[in-house]
Amino acid sequence: MDAGPDGSSLERSTSWQSGIKPLGSSQSIRSFSKGGRISALATPPRSRSDNLQKNNANNTDKYLIGRPEADVIFVNELEKQYECVACNKVLRYAVQFKACEHRCCSACLPQLMKVEPRCPIDQIKIEKQNIRVDKTFQKEVDALEILCSFKEKGCEWAGYLGELNVHLSDCLYRVIKCPMGCEVDLEKRFVDKHVEEDCVKRLVPCEYCHENFIYEEEELHLEDCQKFPIECPNKCGISKIAKDEVKVHLEEECPRQLTDCLFVRAGCEYKCERNEMDIHMKENFKDHLKMAIRNITANDKSLRIFSKSLQAQNERVNVVEEQVVGLEKLYGSQLLWKIDKHSEKMAEAKSGKKPTIYSPTFLTNRHGYRLALSSSLYGDGKARGQTMSLYVSICKGEYDALLKWPFTHKITFTLIDQCENLNERKNIDYTIKPNLCKENLSFLSKPIGDRNASFGAQKFIELDVLKTRDYTKNDCLYIKVAVDSEDMPLL
């Protein structure tokens, strides 16, 4: 959309070049119905068309390949009132000078307004405030009867100037660049055939690997194609081996490939072509047998030594495992929070008397971060009345000056199923991985006050699910917290 001189917008109805090609009277070309629609077509005499084009040669702009504009061929001689006073072509987005009532294209106006703006026809001074967008007159211009700009190529379309742009976008006789980028200029009706059969940028399938490649890059493709057949490097007589099969051919099949003796691991260093190996094996049978016996004896000794070493390693591993199990039983997770009197605390949360409860603070490790949990048993915010909410906050600790900030460690909440059969328990886990974006730094940075704002799981567990199984038993529930210690500094 263009802007007019008074700041108003001009609706685009066409985007054609204003070259003028009149072709005689409308009666000699076609007849129009009263409403302006085409009712019948008649082909004009060839000689008259040729003469008219010759007579108006100085009043046309030739169509340029690659440009979005096209010549305009008018059915009737273009009247002066429809011409721009600046470019002398058919008006586009007309603006009118109120002082003299002449008109020009909106695109020509800026040039006229430079230096001392005057009308080119009568030299009357042009003032910006006395220029108006003439949409009504432009509609009259858009209603001028025209033929397709590519009539000479065979297009029989006829209509109105305002319809030209829409027609040209679909006109099969319009000259365009090949859509594949080969820079060939051709009429739109020939594009499909060109793209399928002639374009050097078209995709064609490789007859060997069946992948598509650009036609003009065939040589480059075949250099890389792993299915392209080549001759055996050893000249063994096989001339058509796919590139990606050459290695297997040389290692397993080629009779002329230089290979090691089958007893190379036993100590034989002989090498020969594969087709001569049988002779070597027959001639050196006894030597190979002696090598094998020596090799077996040496391996048996090494195996006994390795077996003793492995047994000692297993004993050490068992000791370490027992120590780990002992430590896990002694310390366990960083926090196991028992929420007793659950029904009473749930009622307080539901009434709003005490919507949030807090756990004791705890350390992630002996000299680690100090954290604390909080829970809205009846839900928090949009989750209220639907899910239990569970959060964690970072508290000020004794060792904060020695720790890495901001806090980046993964935290896992676990609601423990209190089923007496340990094998049938179905605990519920919820893992949080801190996101170190700018908005979250207030939650994860080293605390300035007693504790940072809380973050965590607004929808930890649905209240209906909490009533199932043995998540709540004897009016208590248990929440375990595990903080990932990977990359956590050891002090």
N, C-alpha and C positions, 0 to 999 in steps of 0.2 A: 504494500500500500504506500503510495506517494503522498507527500504533504503539499497542499496548495499554498499560494502566496499569503493567504490570510490565516494559515495554520490549519485549515480544514483538511480532512483526508479525501483523497480521490480514489474511488473504487476502480480497480482495474477490470476492464471488460475485454481488452485486447492487448497483445504485446507484439504487434507486427511492425515491420519497417514501412515507412510511409512513401515508398516509391509508387508512382501512379501509372497504371496501364489501362486506359479506357479502351473498350472494344466496341464502339459504335452504339446504336440505339438498343434499348431493351427488346424492341420488337424483332430485331434481326438476330437476337441471341435466344430469347425465351419469352414466354408470357407469364406474368405474375398474377395471382388471384388478388382479390380486393384486400384481403388480410395481409398480403405481403409474402405468403408462402409460395413456393414454386409449384405450379400446376402442370407444366409441360416443359420439355426441353427440345431445343432445335439446334442442330449443329450449324454454326455460321459458315459462310463461304470461305474457303481457304485463302483466296486472294485478298478478300476484304480484311481478314484477320492479319495477314502479312503486311498489308499497307498500313493498317492502323498502328501495328507495332513499330513499323519503320518511321511513321510520322511522329510518334510519341517517344522515340528513342532518347531524346534529350530530357524527357520528364520522368525517367525511370531510374531506379537503382538496381543494378543487377544483383541477383541472389548470390550470396557468398556461402560456400560450403562451410559448415561448422558454426555459422552464426544462428542465433535463435530467431532472428527476424526473417521475413520473406517479403518479396514484392507484393503489392496489392494491385490486382487487375480489376478495374471498375467496369461495370456493364455500360454505364453512361459516362460521358466526359465529366470530369470532376469540376464542379463549379468553384469559382474563386472564394466564395464565402466559406467553403470547407477547407481551405488551405491556410496553413500557418503563415503569418506575415513575416516570420523570421526565417524559417527553413524552407518555405514554399512547398511543403508536403502536407498530406492530409493531417488534420488536427488530431492530436493525441492528448486526452485529458485537458480539454480546452479551458483556457482562462480568458476573460474579456476585460478590455480597458474601458471603463465607464465613460471616459471623456470622448472617445472617438468610436466606441463600439466595435473596434477591430479585435481579433482574437489571435492567440498564439498557443503553442503547446506549453504545458507546464514545464517540460524539460528545457525549453528554449528561453523561458522567462529569466532565469538568473543571468544569462549572458546579456539580455536586453537591459537589465537593471544596473549593469556596471557603468561606471563613469557618469554620463548624463543620460538617463533613460528617456528615450523618445520612441514613438511609434514609427516603424520603418516606412509606413505608407504615407502618412500626412505630417510626420515630425512633431506631433502634439506631445507635450511632456507627459510622462507616465508617473503617477504617484502611487505608492504602494497601497495606501488606504483606499484607492479607487480601482482596485483590481479585484475581480470576483471569479470564483470557480463556476463555470457555466455547464453544470451537469445536464440541464435540459437540452442545450444545443449539442452536447456530446452524444446524447441518446439519438439525436437526429443524424449525427455523423455515423454512429454505429449501425444505423438502419440503411446505409447506402448499399446498393446491390453490387455484389462482386462475384468473381469466379475464383476458383482455386489458383493459387500462385503457381501451381505446377500443371496448369492446363496443357501447356505445350508438350508435356511428357505423357499426357493421356488421362489425367484426372478430370472427371466430368462433374465434380461437385460445384454447386452454385448456392449462394446464400447471402448473408449480410455481413458487413464488416465486423460487427461485434461478435460474430460466430467464427471468425477466421482462426483465432488462436486455438479453439477447441478442435476445429477440423484439422489444422496442421499437426496437432499432436498425434492424430491417428492416420494422417494421409499416407497411403502406401507409396506415393510418388515422391515424397520428401527425401532429399539426400541427407544422409546421416553418416556419422563415423561408425565403424564396426564396434559393437558393444564389447567385443573381446579385447580391444585395445591394439589392433594391428595397424591402425591409422589408415585403413582403406576407406574411401568414400563410396557409398552406394545407396541406391534407392531403398527405402524401407521394405518394399515388397520382396527384395532379393536377400534380405538379411539372413533369414532362416537357412536358406540353401548355402549361403556363403559360410555361415558359422559351422554348419554340419560337414561341408565338403572342401572348402577352399581356404579358410582362415588359418594362417600359420600359428595363431594363438589358441586354436581349438584343442580340446583334450582328446587324446586317442588312447586306446588300451594297448599295453605292451603285449605282444604275442607270447612272451616268455613268462613274465611274472603276473600278467593280467592287471597290473596297476595302471592308472591313467597318468599320462605325462603330456606336456605341451608339445605340439607337433614340431615346432622349430627347434626344440631342445632334445630331439631324438638321440643324437649322438652322445650328448651328456648323460642321458638316461641309461643308454646301453653300457656306458663305461661303468656305471654304478650298479646296474641290474644284476642281482645275485643269481638269477635264473638264466642269464645269457650263456649259451654254450660256448666253451672254449676247448682248445686242444690240451691234452695231458702235458704238463711241463717236462715230463721225462721222455716224451715222444714214444710212448709205449704202443701207439697205434690207435688209441681211442681218441676221437677228434671232437666229440660232442658231450662234454661234461659240464653241467651247470656249475657256475662259479662257487656256489655255496656247498657243492658236493666234492670239490677238488680235494679238500683236506682229508675227507674220509677215504676217497679213492687212493690217495698216496699212502695213508696209514694202514689200509686194510687190503687193497686190491692190486695196485699197480705192480706188475712183475719187474719193473726196472727201478723201483724205489730202493734206495740204500737202507738196509735194516740191520738192527743188532741181532746177534745170536740169541736164541730162545733161552740160553743159560747165562745171559748177561748178569743177572742178579747173583748167580753162583760164582761169577768171576771170569767168564769167557768174554774176551774183548774183541772177538772177530766180527767184522761187518762185511756184508756183500749185498748184491741185488737180490730181491725176494725170490726170483726164479732160480737162483743158484744156492739157496739156503739148504735145500734137501741134501745136496751133495755134501756140504759141510757137516750136517748132522749125522750122516751115515759114516763119514770118515773119522769123526771124533767122538763116537759113542762112548767109549771107555773113559776118555778124559772128562767128558761131561758128567758121567756117573760118579767119578771120584770127587769132582767139584761139588756135586749135589750133596754127597755124604758129608764132606767137610762143612758145608754150609748148614746142614741140618744139625750137626753136632754143636756148632757155634751158637745157633739160634736156641737150641735147647738149654744151653748154659745161661744165655741172656734171659730166657723166659723164666728160669727159676729165680734169678736175681730180681727181676721185675715183680714176680709174684710176692716175694718177701717184702719188697718196698711198698707194694699196693696194700698188703695186709696191715702194715704199720700206719699207712695213711688213713685207712678205714678206721683204725682204732682211735686215731687223733680226731677224726671227724665226729665220731660217736661222743667223745668227751665234750667237744665244742657244742654239739646239739643239746646235750644234757644241760650245759651251762646256759644256753639261750633259753631253753624251756624254763629253767629256774628263774631267770631274770624276768621273763614275760609274766610268770605267775606272781613274782614279787612286785613288779611295777605296773604291768598291764598297760591299758590306755592312759592318756594324760588325764582324763576325767571320766568318772562314772557317776552321773548325777541321779540321785534317787529323789523323785518327786512324790512325797507321801501326802496323805489326806487329799488325794486328787479330786474327789467329788466336791469337797468343800472349796478348794481353790478354783475349780471350774465354775462353781456357782458365783464366786466373787468376781471372776473374770467376766462372766455373762452379764452380771448386774452392773458392771463398770466400777465396782467398789475397789477392786485391785486387778486391773486388766493384765498386768505383767508381773512375773516373778523372776527372781535372779538366782543364779547358782553361786557357790563360792568361787573365788578366783583360783586359777591353777597355772602351773608352768608347763610349757611345751617340752622342756627337758630340764636337767638340773640347774643350768644357768641360762635358761631360755626366755622366751617371750611370756609375759603374764596375760592371760585371757580370762574371760568370764562369759557365761551363757545367760541368755534371757529368753523367756517364753511367754507368748500370749496364748494361753490354753484355749481360749474361745476364738482365736484368730485375730489378725491385725489388719486394719485398713479394709480393702476390698474383699479380703479373705475372711472377714469377721463372720462367725456363724457357720462357716463352711469347712475351714481347715485350721489345724493347730499351727502356729507360727513359731519358728525357732531361730534365734539370732546369736551371734558372737560379737564381742567387742574387745579391742586391744586396750589393756590397762597399763598404767604407768608401772614399770618394774625396776628392780634394783640393778639389772644388768643392761638396760636399754642403751647405754653409751657404748657398749661393746658389740651390739647386734647390728645386723644388716637391715637397712630401711630403704624403701617401704617394705612392709610385710608381704611376702609372695608365696607362702606355703599353702598347699592344698589342705582343706579341713573336711573331715567326713563325720557327719552326725549319724548315729545308729540308734534306732528305737528297738530295744531288745524284746523279743518274744519270750515270755516267761514260762513257756510250755515245759513240763517236767522232763519230757523226753528230748534230750539235747539234739538228737538227730532230726527231729521233726520241727525244730524251731525255724521260723521264717522272719528273720530280722528285716527291718526296713532301713536302707542306707540313703543318705543324701550328701553329695559331695559338692564343695564350693572351691572353685579355682579363682583366686583374686585377679581381677582385671586392672592392670596398672595404667588406666587412662587418667587424664587430668581430673575428671569429675570424682574419681574414687580416692584421691590422695588423702582427703580428710578422714577417710575410714582406715587407711593402711599406713599412714605416716607415724613417726614416733610421737606418742601422746604428749601434749602440752599440759592438759589438765589431768584429772584422775583417770579418765578413760575416753576413748574416741567414740564416735557414733557407731551404733550397731549395724551389722550387715549379715545376711544369711538367707534363710528359706521362709518366705512369707507363706508358702503353701507346703509345709513340711509333710503333713499327713492329714487326710480327710477325717473329719470328726466321726463319720459313720464307720470308717475303717478302724479307727482307734478302739471302737467298741467290740471289734471282732477278735477272735483267737484269745491269746493271753497277754496282749500288750498292756492291759491294765489288770492287775491282780492284787487282791487284798488292799484295794484302794491306793495302789502304788504303781508307778511306772519308772523305768530306768532308761536313761539316755547316755550313751557312750560317745566320747569325743576322741578322735584320732587325728593328730596333726602330722603331716608328712615331714619327715626330718631331712629329706634330701636337700643338699646344699645349705643346711643349717649349720652355722659355725659351732665348732666344738671348743668350749672354753675350759 
